[in-house]
């Protein structure tokens, strides 16, 4: 802007000289003087600035109105026309906050509105000093980027749709087991009095002396909730998309089981298979909420492929709950294989309904229900709490 004023002032002054016009000369000199004063003004007002940006509330929950509060302190006491903080948040866009002086500080607020679930990283934040005419601007990058975290809004559950159906796939009841087990660690020499059941025969044969297995006590998660992040099952727009509904369902189930005193883990099928554990509703569960805020339907593989070699925590879980929109018969077959060794239940998200398509019978879901697995079906417009709390003897809970 200042360069334009200089160019315009120079042009007007040249025209005044050519046409011998005193008014044009005064105008040209005025523009040149204004540009030079603007530069000197901003240079005097500029200086080291300490800018603190706070997200309120932090973390937020879906539906909350989110605000950026900005508090700036500068060393220079030189007056200036205006100070502005500008920046952007990924997936939200740019924002601009004009600061006002208050008790030796500069403060301001930028209203971001009601944000959907997510983790929004700040981009290109800067503090700008401007002269009163807006001809000169000097900017300083903000020291640390701002991050806005919005947790999913979970539902309170008093009962669960699978409470009365904790059976194996063939209908046998689950025997109570403690949430721990023993894993093979190494071999060592046999000691007098030890049980021969612990002898490791291959090593014994190779070394010619009795060798026994050294076992370590390995904790087992009481319950694991697996959130399927296959993009093929994502339909609709946030916050009313099928995937956002799946996130709320997974988080609500983890919280309900932790509230019952169970140790639970959330597993997402994203690349790297994120695992977040919680045994209480205090600090640990906030990590679960953080993982749910950041998760996206960006897995490079479907649920069937995930189940070929699942994470260790899934293999060792005493009970599994899958939140998925898959329609794959291959995935259903692998879920049934898992149900032969431990209780497995499924929350199936009817993704087509979130895209406005008619509801149809899905063979994979019918097969799971017919085999005795507890299945809760969530469609667009359903009350999530009612579906997850429903208990039906036939094994299929549907909204």
Protein Blocks (a to p, Z undefined) as FASTA:
>chain_A
ZZmmmmmmmmmmmmmmmnopaklmmmmmmmmmmmmmmmmmmmmmgccddddddddddddd
ehiacddddddddfblcdcfbdcdddddehkbpcddddddeehiacddddebjadedddd
dehiacddddfkopaccddddfbdcdddddddddddfbdfklmmcccfkopacddddfbd
dddfbdcdddehiafklpcfklmmmnopacddddddddddfbdcdddfbfklggcjdfkb
fklmmmmmmmmmmmmmmmnopacddddfbehiaadddfbfblmmmmmmmmmmmpccfbfb
dfklmmmmgcfklmmpmbdcdddfbfbfklmmmmmmmmmmoccddddddfklmnopacdd
dfklmmmmmnopacddddehiafklmmmpccfklpacZZ
